[in-house]
Amino acid sequence: MPTEATLTCAPYDWIPPGEGVNWSSIGQHGWHVIGLPTWLGNRVLAELGEESGAVIQDDLVHTMTWLVPFGSAEARALPPEADTTGDEGKIFVPGMARTRTTYWRVKPGAKRLFTDCIRLLAALEAVQNNSRPGRPAS
């Protein structure tokens, strides 16, 4: 059975311990972000399922933020709902034990950090078109 220590131990050194938060520059740790309003992000997360990487949810500004590989969102046509800048190029990174305000909706792990940018945008498009890839919109 997992102990409290194993549940809150951060898999990456840029994740603060316990319930802390770090104000981190986007790109500083080898990742970029794609943020969506929570109402849309919930649907995209459901569409991605197990293909989703780590997701930060911020209940203060009602956003969900996916970590994507560094540079993968550059030069992509993003819909107006998608944000790649965070708050002036920074985001709050929550500790693994944090469960309120800003927290990991999908916790990162050694094999679950990034979401493939192309797959994330395909899921967003499918949700916006109310269809799944390969199936016509209803």
TIZAFI-425204 format. One record per residue: residue number from 1; residue in three letters; chain; x, y, z negated of N, C-alpha, C, CB in turn. Coordinates in nm, 3 decimals. Glycine has a CB too. Layout:
BEGIN
VOZA / k / r / c / nu / nv / nw / cau / cav / caw / cu / cv / cw / cbu / cbv / cbw
VOZA / NUM / ala / A / X / Y / Z / X / Y / Z / X / Y / Z / X / Y / Z
...
//
This chain:
BEGIN
VOZA / k / r / c / nu / nv / nw / cau / cav / caw / cu / cv / cw / cbu / cbv / cbw
VOZA / 1 / met / A / 0.085 / -0.118 / 0.000 / 0.000 / 0.000 / 0.000 / 0.089 / 0.124 / 0.000 / -0.096 / 0.000 / -0.122
VOZA / 2 / pro / A / 0.057 / 0.225 / 0.088 / 0.141 / 0.345 / 0.093 / 0.132 / 0.424 / -0.038 / 0.100 / 0.434 / 0.211
VOZA / 3 / thr / A / 0.243 / 0.482 / -0.074 / 0.246 / 0.568 / -0.192 / 0.227 / 0.712 / -0.150 / 0.379 / 0.550 / -0.269
VOZA / 4 / glu / A / 0.205 / 0.799 / -0.248 / 0.190 / 0.942 / -0.220 / 0.313 / 0.996 / -0.147 / 0.167 / 1.021 / -0.351
VOZA / 5 / ala / A / 0.430 / 0.950 / -0.184 / 0.554 / 0.996 / -0.120 / 0.558 / 0.959 / 0.027 / 0.675 / 0.937 / -0.191
VOZA / 6 / thr / A / 0.512 / 0.838 / 0.063 / 0.516 / 0.798 / 0.203 / 0.410 / 0.869 / 0.284 / 0.500 / 0.648 / 0.215
VOZA / 7 / leu / A / 0.302 / 0.911 / 0.221 / 0.197 / 0.981 / 0.293 / 0.232 / 1.126 / 0.322 / 0.068 / 0.974 / 0.215
VOZA / 8 / thr / A / 0.318 / 1.187 / 0.241 / 0.347 / 1.328 / 0.256 / 0.488 / 1.356 / 0.306 / 0.326 / 1.398 / 0.126
VOZA / 9 / cys / A / 0.568 / 1.254 / 0.327 / 0.705 / 1.271 / 0.374 / 0.702 / 1.318 / 0.520 / 0.786 / 1.138 / 0.359
VOZA / 10 / ala / A / 0.768 / 1.428 / 0.548 / 0.766 / 1.484 / 0.682 / 0.860 / 1.407 / 0.775 / 0.804 / 1.633 / 0.679
VOZA / 11 / pro / A / 0.812 / 1.369 / 0.895 / 0.898 / 1.295 / 0.988 / 0.999 / 1.385 / 1.060 / 0.813 / 1.224 / 1.090
VOZA / 12 / tyr / A / 0.986 / 1.516 / 1.049 / 1.076 / 1.611 / 1.115 / 1.116 / 1.718 / 1.014 / 1.009 / 1.676 / 1.240
VOZA / 13 / asp / A / 1.239 / 1.765 / 1.022 / 1.288 / 1.860 / 0.922 / 1.225 / 1.999 / 0.933 / 1.438 / 1.873 / 0.933
VOZA / 14 / trp / A / 1.160 / 2.032 / 1.042 / 1.094 / 2.161 / 1.057 / 0.953 / 2.163 / 0.996 / 1.086 / 2.199 / 1.204
VOZA / 15 / ile / A / 0.906 / 2.048 / 0.950 / 0.777 / 2.041 / 0.881 / 0.805 / 2.062 / 0.733 / 0.704 / 1.904 / 0.907
VOZA / 16 / pro / A / 0.738 / 2.159 / 0.670 / 0.766 / 2.186 / 0.528 / 0.719 / 2.072 / 0.438 / 0.701 / 2.317 / 0.485
VOZA / 17 / pro / A / 0.776 / 2.065 / 0.320 / 0.735 / 1.959 / 0.228 / 0.596 / 1.985 / 0.169 / 0.836 / 1.946 / 0.115
VOZA / 18 / gly / A / 0.532 / 1.877 / 0.128 / 0.405 / 1.886 / 0.054 / 0.298 / 1.966 / 0.126 / 0.429 / 1.948 / -0.079
VOZA / 19 / glu / A / 0.244 / 2.066 / 0.054 / 0.135 / 2.147 / 0.107 / 0.181 / 2.282 / 0.161 / 0.031 / 2.168 / 0.001
VOZA / 20 / gly / A / 0.311 / 2.298 / 0.179 / 0.364 / 2.426 / 0.227 / 0.330 / 2.453 / 0.373 / 0.512 / 2.429 / 0.209
VOZA / 21 / val / A / 0.363 / 2.572 / 0.419 / 0.352 / 2.608 / 0.560 / 0.477 / 2.686 / 0.599 / 0.222 / 2.692 / 0.587
VOZA / 22 / asn / A / 0.519 / 2.668 / 0.724 / 0.629 / 2.745 / 0.781 / 0.576 / 2.829 / 0.895 / 0.744 / 2.653 / 0.829
VOZA / 23 / trp / A / 0.623 / 2.951 / 0.904 / 0.591 / 3.041 / 1.015 / 0.700 / 3.016 / 1.118 / 0.583 / 3.196 / 0.970
VOZA / 24 / ser / A / 0.670 / 2.941 / 1.223 / 0.771 / 2.894 / 1.318 / 0.755 / 2.957 / 1.455 / 0.766 / 2.744 / 1.330
VOZA / 25 / ser / A / 0.868 / 2.988 / 1.517 / 0.868 / 3.040 / 1.654 / 0.841 / 2.926 / 1.750 / 1.002 / 3.109 / 1.688
VOZA / 26 / ile / A / 0.753 / 2.952 / 1.846 / 0.724 / 2.854 / 1.950 / 0.849 / 2.837 / 2.035 / 0.600 / 2.897 / 2.037
VOZA / 27 / gly / A / 0.889 / 2.715 / 2.058 / 1.009 / 2.685 / 2.135 / 1.131 / 2.661 / 2.048 / 1.036 / 2.796 / 2.230
VOZA / 28 / gln / A / 1.128 / 2.703 / 1.925 / 1.242 / 2.692 / 1.834 / 1.280 / 2.547 / 1.803 / 1.211 / 2.764 / 1.705
VOZA / 29 / his / A / 1.182 / 2.458 / 1.804 / 1.207 / 2.320 / 1.763 / 1.192 / 2.221 / 1.878 / 1.113 / 2.282 / 1.651
VOZA / 30 / gly / A / 1.198 / 2.268 / 2.001 / 1.191 / 2.178 / 2.116 / 1.051 / 2.148 / 2.166 / 1.257 / 2.052 / 2.082
VOZA / 31 / trp / A / 0.955 / 2.230 / 2.125 / 0.818 / 2.211 / 2.174 / 0.753 / 2.345 / 2.204 / 0.735 / 2.133 / 2.071
VOZA / 32 / his / A / 0.656 / 2.338 / 2.290 / 0.567 / 2.450 / 2.317 / 0.429 / 2.410 / 2.268 / 0.565 / 2.489 / 2.470
VOZA / 33 / val / A / 0.333 / 2.500 / 2.280 / 0.199 / 2.471 / 2.231 / 0.093 / 2.506 / 2.334 / 0.172 / 2.548 / 2.102
VOZA / 34 / ile / A / -0.020 / 2.438 / 2.321 / -0.142 / 2.477 / 2.392 / -0.251 / 2.478 / 2.285 / -0.178 / 2.379 / 2.514
VOZA / 35 / gly / A / -0.308 / 2.595 / 2.264 / -0.413 / 2.611 / 2.164 / -0.548 / 2.630 / 2.230 / -0.382 / 2.728 / 2.073
VOZA / 36 / leu / A / -0.650 / 2.580 / 2.164 / -0.788 / 2.592 / 2.212 / -0.877 / 2.631 / 2.095 / -0.837 / 2.459 / 2.277
VOZA / 37 / pro / A / -0.989 / 2.699 / 2.125 / -1.086 / 2.722 / 2.017 / -1.135 / 2.587 / 1.963 / -1.206 / 2.809 / 2.068
VOZA / 38 / thr / A / -1.160 / 2.581 / 1.835 / -1.196 / 2.454 / 1.771 / -1.317 / 2.388 / 1.837 / -1.225 / 2.475 / 1.623
VOZA / 39 / trp / A / -1.417 / 2.467 / 1.873 / -1.538 / 2.407 / 1.933 / -1.503 / 2.330 / 2.060 / -1.643 / 2.516 / 1.964
VOZA / 40 / leu / A / -1.407 / 2.378 / 2.137 / -1.365 / 2.310 / 2.258 / -1.259 / 2.205 / 2.227 / -1.310 / 2.412 / 2.359
VOZA / 41 / gly / A / -1.170 / 2.236 / 2.135 / -1.065 / 2.143 / 2.096 / -1.118 / 2.011 / 2.043 / -0.978 / 2.206 / 1.994
VOZA / 42 / asn / A / -1.228 / 2.015 / 1.967 / -1.289 / 1.892 / 1.916 / -1.328 / 1.799 / 2.029 / -1.411 / 1.924 / 1.830
VOZA / 43 / arg / A / -1.384 / 1.856 / 2.134 / -1.426 / 1.775 / 2.249 / -1.306 / 1.721 / 2.326 / -1.515 / 1.859 / 2.342
VOZA / 44 / val / A / -1.203 / 1.804 / 2.341 / -1.081 / 1.760 / 2.410 / -1.012 / 1.650 / 2.331 / -0.984 / 1.879 / 2.431
VOZA / 45 / leu / A / -1.005 / 1.664 / 2.199 / -0.944 / 1.560 / 2.116 / -1.019 / 1.428 / 2.131 / -0.943 / 1.604 / 1.968
VOZA / 46 / ala / A / -1.151 / 1.433 / 2.134 / -1.230 / 1.312 / 2.154 / -1.201 / 1.250 / 2.291 / -1.380 / 1.342 / 2.139
VOZA / 47 / glu / A / -1.186 / 1.334 / 2.391 / -1.156 / 1.287 / 2.527 / -1.017 / 1.222 / 2.532 / -1.163 / 1.405 / 2.628
VOZA / 48 / leu / A / -0.920 / 1.280 / 2.464 / -0.784 / 1.226 / 2.465 / -0.773 / 1.096 / 2.385 / -0.687 / 1.328 / 2.409
VOZA / 49 / gly / A / -0.845 / 1.089 / 2.274 / -0.837 / 0.971 / 2.189 / -0.694 / 0.945 / 2.144 / -0.891 / 0.849 / 2.261
VOZA / 50 / glu / A / -0.649 / 0.823 / 2.157 / -0.515 / 0.782 / 2.113 / -0.403 / 0.843 / 2.196 / -0.504 / 0.632 / 2.116
VOZA / 51 / glu / A / -0.436 / 0.906 / 2.308 / -0.334 / 0.970 / 2.391 / -0.292 / 1.106 / 2.335 / -0.385 / 0.987 / 2.534
VOZA / 52 / ser / A / -0.362 / 1.155 / 2.235 / -0.327 / 1.283 / 2.175 / -0.205 / 1.268 / 2.088 / -0.444 / 1.340 / 2.094
VOZA / 53 / gly / A / -0.119 / 1.369 / 2.096 / -0.008 / 1.379 / 2.002 / -0.057 / 1.455 / 1.880 / 0.115 / 1.448 / 2.065
VOZA / 54 / ala / A / 0.036 / 1.513 / 1.807 / 0.004 / 1.588 / 1.686 / -0.080 / 1.712 / 1.719 / 0.133 / 1.629 / 1.612
VOZA / 55 / val / A / -0.172 / 1.745 / 1.629 / -0.259 / 1.862 / 1.647 / -0.268 / 1.937 / 1.515 / -0.402 / 1.818 / 1.696
VOZA / 56 / ile / A / -0.244 / 2.068 / 1.522 / -0.259 / 2.155 / 1.407 / -0.395 / 2.224 / 1.417 / -0.142 / 2.261 / 1.398
VOZA / 57 / gln / A / -0.473 / 2.215 / 1.310 / -0.600 / 2.286 / 1.306 / -0.588 / 2.404 / 1.210 / -0.717 / 2.191 / 1.264
VOZA / 58 / asp / A / -0.634 / 2.519 / 1.254 / -0.632 / 2.640 / 1.172 / -0.775 / 2.689 / 1.157 / -0.540 / 2.752 / 1.234
VOZA / 59 / asp / A / -0.832 / 2.668 / 1.039 / -0.971 / 2.705 / 1.016 / -0.991 / 2.855 / 0.996 / -1.023 / 2.631 / 0.895
VOZA / 60 / leu / A / -0.884 / 2.930 / 0.974 / -0.898 / 3.076 / 0.961 / -0.926 / 3.142 / 1.095 / -0.772 / 3.136 / 0.900
VOZA / 61 / val / A / -0.856 / 3.096 / 1.199 / -0.875 / 3.155 / 1.332 / -0.948 / 3.061 / 1.427 / -0.739 / 3.193 / 1.391
VOZA / 62 / his / A / -0.994 / 2.948 / 1.373 / -1.077 / 2.852 / 1.448 / -1.008 / 2.804 / 1.575 / -1.212 / 2.915 / 1.483
VOZA / 63 / thr / A / -0.886 / 2.751 / 1.557 / -0.811 / 2.698 / 1.670 / -0.758 / 2.559 / 1.639 / -0.697 / 2.792 / 1.708
VOZA / 64 / met / A / -0.733 / 2.485 / 1.746 / -0.661 / 2.358 / 1.741 / -0.543 / 2.371 / 1.836 / -0.754 / 2.234 / 1.780
VOZA / 65 / thr / A / -0.425 / 2.333 / 1.789 / -0.304 / 2.354 / 1.867 / -0.231 / 2.222 / 1.887 / -0.213 / 2.455 / 1.798
VOZA / 66 / trp / A / -0.209 / 2.188 / 2.014 / -0.135 / 2.068 / 2.052 / 0.011 / 2.105 / 2.075 / -0.196 / 2.002 / 2.178
VOZA / 67 / leu / A / 0.101 / 2.019 / 2.032 / 0.242 / 2.034 / 2.063 / 0.268 / 1.962 / 2.195 / 0.334 / 1.978 / 1.948
VOZA / 68 / val / A / 0.331 / 2.031 / 2.287 / 0.364 / 1.973 / 2.418 / 0.514 / 1.986 / 2.438 / 0.284 / 2.043 / 2.534
VOZA / 69 / pro / A / 0.573 / 1.901 / 2.522 / 0.717 / 1.909 / 2.545 / 0.759 / 2.049 / 2.592 / 0.761 / 1.805 / 2.647
VOZA / 70 / phe / A / 0.874 / 2.092 / 2.547 / 0.929 / 2.223 / 2.580 / 0.928 / 2.243 / 2.732 / 1.072 / 2.239 / 2.524
VOZA / 71 / gly / A / 0.870 / 2.354 / 2.775 / 0.868 / 2.389 / 2.917 / 0.757 / 2.326 / 2.999 / 0.995 / 2.352 / 2.977
VOZA / 72 / ser / A / 0.683 / 2.231 / 2.943 / 0.584 / 2.159 / 3.024 / 0.460 / 2.243 / 3.056 / 0.541 / 2.034 / 2.952
VOZA / 73 / ala / A / 0.434 / 2.347 / 2.979 / 0.317 / 2.432 / 3.005 / 0.351 / 2.551 / 3.094 / 0.258 / 2.482 / 2.872
VOZA / 74 / glu / A / 0.479 / 2.573 / 3.117 / 0.520 / 2.687 / 3.200 / 0.476 / 2.666 / 3.345 / 0.672 / 2.707 / 3.194
VOZA / 75 / ala / A / 0.437 / 2.772 / 3.409 / 0.398 / 2.775 / 3.549 / 0.277 / 2.687 / 3.579 / 0.514 / 2.731 / 3.634
VOZA / 76 / arg / A / 0.200 / 2.654 / 3.479 / 0.075 / 2.580 / 3.499 / -0.041 / 2.678 / 3.495 / 0.057 / 2.468 / 3.391
VOZA / 77 / ala / A / -0.137 / 2.652 / 3.579 / -0.259 / 2.733 / 3.578 / -0.343 / 2.687 / 3.460 / -0.338 / 2.722 / 3.713
VOZA / 78 / leu / A / -0.352 / 2.771 / 3.358 / -0.429 / 2.736 / 3.239 / -0.560 / 2.813 / 3.238 / -0.348 / 2.766 / 3.110
VOZA / 79 / pro / A / -0.667 / 2.749 / 3.192 / -0.795 / 2.821 / 3.182 / -0.785 / 2.931 / 3.076 / -0.911 / 2.724 / 3.149
VOZA / 80 / pro / A / -0.874 / 3.029 / 3.083 / -0.867 / 3.140 / 2.988 / -0.882 / 3.100 / 2.842 / -0.972 / 3.240 / 3.022
VOZA / 81 / glu / A / -0.944 / 2.986 / 2.814 / -0.961 / 2.941 / 2.676 / -0.831 / 2.891 / 2.615 / -1.066 / 2.831 / 2.669
VOZA / 82 / ala / A / -0.735 / 2.854 / 2.697 / -0.609 / 2.797 / 2.650 / -0.509 / 2.908 / 2.617 / -0.549 / 2.702 / 2.755
VOZA / 83 / asp / A / -0.439 / 2.889 / 2.507 / -0.340 / 2.987 / 2.462 / -0.206 / 2.917 / 2.443 / -0.385 / 3.056 / 2.329
VOZA / 84 / thr / A / -0.100 / 2.974 / 2.497 / 0.033 / 2.916 / 2.481 / 0.125 / 3.007 / 2.399 / 0.095 / 2.889 / 2.617
VOZA / 85 / thr / A / 0.071 / 3.114 / 2.346 / 0.157 / 3.212 / 2.278 / 0.144 / 3.210 / 2.127 / 0.126 / 3.349 / 2.327
VOZA / 86 / gly / A / 0.042 / 3.145 / 2.071 / 0.022 / 3.149 / 1.927 / -0.002 / 3.293 / 1.883 / 0.143 / 3.090 / 1.851
VOZA / 87 / asp / A / 0.048 / 3.330 / 1.770 / 0.035 / 3.466 / 1.718 / 0.169 / 3.536 / 1.739 / -0.006 / 3.466 / 1.565
VOZA / 88 / glu / A / 0.178 / 3.609 / 1.850 / 0.302 / 3.679 / 1.887 / 0.420 / 3.582 / 1.896 / 0.334 / 3.789 / 1.786
VOZA / 89 / gly / A / 0.394 / 3.465 / 1.955 / 0.501 / 3.367 / 1.975 / 0.531 / 3.281 / 1.855 / 0.623 / 3.437 / 2.015
VOZA / 90 / lys / A / 0.445 / 3.282 / 1.754 / 0.466 / 3.201 / 1.633 / 0.339 / 3.129 / 1.594 / 0.515 / 3.289 / 1.517
VOZA / 91 / ile / A / 0.356 / 3.019 / 1.521 / 0.243 / 2.948 / 1.464 / 0.279 / 2.902 / 1.323 / 0.202 / 2.826 / 1.553
VOZA / 92 / phe / A / 0.177 / 2.878 / 1.244 / 0.198 / 2.817 / 1.113 / 0.210 / 2.666 / 1.133 / 0.081 / 2.852 / 1.013
VOZA / 93 / val / A / 0.314 / 2.607 / 1.078 / 0.332 / 2.462 / 1.079 / 0.304 / 2.415 / 0.937 / 0.478 / 2.420 / 1.128
VOZA / 94 / pro / A / 0.201 / 2.331 / 0.920 / 0.164 / 2.288 / 0.784 / 0.248 / 2.171 / 0.735 / 0.018 / 2.249 / 0.780
VOZA / 95 / gly / A / 0.256 / 2.158 / 0.604 / 0.317 / 2.041 / 0.543 / 0.227 / 1.919 / 0.562 / 0.344 / 2.065 / 0.392
VOZA / 96 / met / A / 0.283 / 1.803 / 0.549 / 0.208 / 1.679 / 0.573 / 0.096 / 1.657 / 0.472 / 0.301 / 1.561 / 0.570
VOZA / 97 / ala / A / 0.107 / 1.713 / 0.352 / 0.005 / 1.692 / 0.249 / -0.105 / 1.798 / 0.253 / 0.070 / 1.692 / 0.111
VOZA / 98 / arg / A / -0.090 / 1.897 / 0.338 / -0.187 / 2.007 / 0.342 / -0.318 / 1.958 / 0.403 / -0.130 / 2.126 / 0.423
VOZA / 99 / thr / A / -0.431 / 1.991 / 0.341 / -0.562 / 1.943 / 0.387 / -0.663 / 2.055 / 0.403 / -0.615 / 1.840 / 0.290
VOZA / 100 / arg / A / -0.619 / 2.180 / 0.393 / -0.714 / 2.291 / 0.404 / -0.651 / 2.406 / 0.481 / -0.759 / 2.337 / 0.265
VOZA / 101 / thr / A / -0.733 / 2.493 / 0.531 / -0.699 / 2.614 / 0.603 / -0.618 / 2.585 / 0.730 / -0.620 / 2.707 / 0.512
VOZA / 102 / thr / A / -0.488 / 2.557 / 0.717 / -0.405 / 2.517 / 0.831 / -0.346 / 2.381 / 0.796 / -0.292 / 2.623 / 0.862
VOZA / 103 / tyr / A / -0.379 / 2.280 / 0.875 / -0.341 / 2.143 / 0.842 / -0.327 / 2.060 / 0.968 / -0.445 / 2.079 / 0.748
VOZA / 104 / trp / A / -0.269 / 1.942 / 0.953 / -0.254 / 1.850 / 1.066 / -0.386 / 1.776 / 1.088 / -0.138 / 1.750 / 1.041
VOZA / 105 / arg / A / -0.454 / 1.808 / 1.195 / -0.575 / 1.733 / 1.232 / -0.535 / 1.593 / 1.279 / -0.656 / 1.807 / 1.344
VOZA / 106 / val / A / -0.427 / 1.587 / 1.358 / -0.363 / 1.460 / 1.394 / -0.219 / 1.474 / 1.347 / -0.373 / 1.428 / 1.550
VOZA / 107 / lys / A / -0.182 / 1.394 / 1.248 / -0.049 / 1.407 / 1.189 / 0.059 / 1.356 / 1.284 / -0.041 / 1.331 / 1.057
VOZA / 108 / pro / A / 0.173 / 1.425 / 1.284 / 0.285 / 1.379 / 1.367 / 0.352 / 1.257 / 1.303 / 0.387 / 1.492 / 1.387
VOZA / 109 / gly / A / 0.413 / 1.180 / 1.387 / 0.490 / 1.066 / 1.339 / 0.609 / 1.047 / 1.432 / 0.404 / 0.937 / 1.333
VOZA / 110 / ala / A / 0.691 / 0.950 / 1.402 / 0.809 / 0.925 / 1.483 / 0.772 / 0.896 / 1.629 / 0.889 / 0.808 / 1.425
VOZA / 111 / lys / A / 0.655 / 0.837 / 1.652 / 0.613 / 0.805 / 1.788 / 0.488 / 0.883 / 1.830 / 0.586 / 0.656 / 1.800
VOZA / 112 / arg / A / 0.450 / 0.984 / 1.750 / 0.331 / 1.061 / 1.783 / 0.356 / 1.208 / 1.751 / 0.207 / 1.009 / 1.706
VOZA / 113 / leu / A / 0.415 / 1.277 / 1.848 / 0.440 / 1.419 / 1.831 / 0.380 / 1.497 / 1.947 / 0.589 / 1.446 / 1.820
VOZA / 114 / phe / A / 0.428 / 1.471 / 2.066 / 0.384 / 1.548 / 2.183 / 0.262 / 1.487 / 2.250 / 0.496 / 1.559 / 2.283
VOZA / 115 / thr / A / 0.182 / 1.575 / 2.309 / 0.076 / 1.534 / 2.401 / 0.126 / 1.567 / 2.539 / -0.063 / 1.606 / 2.370
VOZA / 116 / asp / A / 0.109 / 1.476 / 2.632 / 0.146 / 1.501 / 2.770 / 0.064 / 1.619 / 2.821 / 0.124 / 1.374 / 2.859
VOZA / 117 / cys / A / 0.131 / 1.723 / 2.869 / 0.063 / 1.846 / 2.910 / -0.037 / 1.821 / 3.023 / 0.166 / 1.950 / 2.955
VOZA / 118 / ile / A / 0.000 / 1.742 / 3.120 / -0.090 / 1.714 / 3.233 / -0.214 / 1.641 / 3.184 / -0.018 / 1.629 / 3.341
VOZA / 119 / arg / A / -0.196 / 1.544 / 3.095 / -0.311 / 1.469 / 3.041 / -0.400 / 1.559 / 2.957 / -0.263 / 1.350 / 2.956
VOZA / 120 / leu / A / -0.340 / 1.650 / 2.879 / -0.417 / 1.743 / 2.798 / -0.502 / 1.834 / 2.887 / -0.324 / 1.828 / 2.709
VOZA / 121 / leu / A / -0.444 / 1.886 / 2.992 / -0.518 / 1.974 / 3.083 / -0.626 / 1.897 / 3.160 / -0.423 / 2.042 / 3.182
VOZA / 122 / ala / A / -0.599 / 1.770 / 3.193 / -0.702 / 1.686 / 3.258 / -0.818 / 1.662 / 3.163 / -0.641 / 1.551 / 3.304
VOZA / 123 / ala / A / -0.789 / 1.637 / 3.036 / -0.896 / 1.617 / 2.937 / -0.976 / 1.746 / 2.920 / -0.837 / 1.572 / 2.802
VOZA / 124 / leu / A / -0.909 / 1.859 / 2.918 / -0.978 / 1.988 / 2.908 / -1.069 / 2.009 / 3.028 / -0.878 / 2.103 / 2.897
VOZA / 125 / glu / A / -1.018 / 1.981 / 3.145 / -1.100 / 1.996 / 3.266 / -1.220 / 1.902 / 3.265 / -1.015 / 1.970 / 3.391
VOZA / 126 / ala / A / -1.198 / 1.777 / 3.222 / -1.308 / 1.681 / 3.216 / -1.416 / 1.728 / 3.119 / -1.257 / 1.543 / 3.173
VOZA / 127 / val / A / -1.375 / 1.781 / 3.005 / -1.471 / 1.831 / 2.907 / -1.547 / 1.951 / 2.962 / -1.400 / 1.869 / 2.775
VOZA / 128 / gln / A / -1.474 / 2.041 / 3.026 / -1.539 / 2.160 / 3.081 / -1.634 / 2.126 / 3.195 / -1.434 / 2.259 / 3.131
VOZA / 129 / asn / A / -1.602 / 2.021 / 3.270 / -1.690 / 1.977 / 3.379 / -1.791 / 1.873 / 3.333 / -1.607 / 1.920 / 3.493
VOZA / 130 / asn / A / -1.786 / 1.839 / 3.202 / -1.875 / 1.737 / 3.146 / -1.866 / 1.606 / 3.223 / -2.018 / 1.787 / 3.145
VOZA / 131 / ser / A / -1.743 / 1.570 / 3.260 / -1.722 / 1.445 / 3.332 / -1.593 / 1.382 / 3.285 / -1.720 / 1.468 / 3.484
VOZA / 132 / arg / A / -1.570 / 1.263 / 3.328 / -1.444 / 1.194 / 3.302 / -1.372 / 1.181 / 3.435 / -1.467 / 1.054 / 3.234
VOZA / 133 / pro / A / -1.237 / 1.179 / 3.432 / -1.163 / 1.161 / 3.557 / -1.210 / 1.036 / 3.631 / -1.013 / 1.152 / 3.529
VOZA / 134 / gly / A / -1.233 / 1.051 / 3.760 / -1.278 / 0.937 / 3.840 / -1.428 / 0.919 / 3.840 / -1.214 / 0.812 / 3.791
VOZA / 135 / arg / A / -1.502 / 1.002 / 3.765 / -1.647 / 0.991 / 3.759 / -1.704 / 1.128 / 3.790 / -1.696 / 0.940 / 3.620
VOZA / 136 / pro / A / -1.802 / 1.138 / 3.881 / -1.858 / 1.269 / 3.914 / -1.928 / 1.333 / 3.795 / -1.956 / 1.256 / 4.030
VOZA / 137 / ala / A / -1.927 / 1.466 / 3.796 / -1.998 / 1.541 / 3.690 / -2.146 / 1.516 / 3.699 / -1.969 / 1.693 / 3.701
VOZA / 138 / ser / A / -2.212 / 1.517 / 3.584 / -2.357 / 1.493 / 3.584 / -2.432 / 1.621 / 3.591 / -2.399 / 1.415 / 3.461
//
